[in-house]
Amino acid sequence: MNGSPHEKGCTYTALTEVAKTLNEEGIDTEIFWIGKKPLTGCTACKSCTKTGRCAFNDRANDFLDIAKGADGFIFGSPVHYASATGAITSFMDCVFYSDLLGGRQSFYLKPAATVISARRAGTTTTFDQLNKYFTLSEMPVISSRYWNMVHGAKPEDVKKDLEGLQIMRVLARNMAWFLKCKEAGMKAGVPLPVKEERMSTNFIRE
């Protein structure tokens, strides 16, 4: 998922390196771009509990329509002021909240990873920010041999970041290995974890 306002910029360049390696491992890929149009953040209206979709019909709903059919996810974002872009933050708030309250379970136990692109700094804070969506959704987080980031002000710069590109390839191979292991486990009859009813404890009580 390309969360950059630039369709084929630095984030896209990193994601294509991941996609190319996944394809070599026999894994089909699709890059979903969130586009440039404004995205409304989640307003907690909870209409998604009835419809399974966000009340604001934008790219978040487009993504939800295809997420159920995916086996794994990689979310990419550039760095804006040491954090993920406002667009991808609004997008992911709506996607994950609508999926949870709507009972879709599009992300449950599906592997996920974050890819970050920056000219210079702010990558690790953005990396931490986006990974929190995965751990809240019971998604195994796939790692590489370093934090998943590339550096450069333009795609040509990213292509010169040899370590960054290698990190993308290692990430892809680790993702492919996990997907194959999960598929083998399912075929062998390994059951999914027992699910408990969700509990919520408020810190302030009457």
Protein Blocks (a to p, Z undefined) as FASTA:
>chain_A
ZZbfbfblmklmmmmmmmmmmmmnopacddddebjbdcdddehlommmmnopafbdcfkl
mmmmmmmmpcbdcdddddeehiacfklmmmmmmmmmmmmmnonommgopacddddddfkg
omlmmmmmmmmmmmmnopacdddfbdcddedfbfklmmmmmmlmmmmmmmmmmmmmmmmm
mmmmmmnopacddddddddddfbdZZ
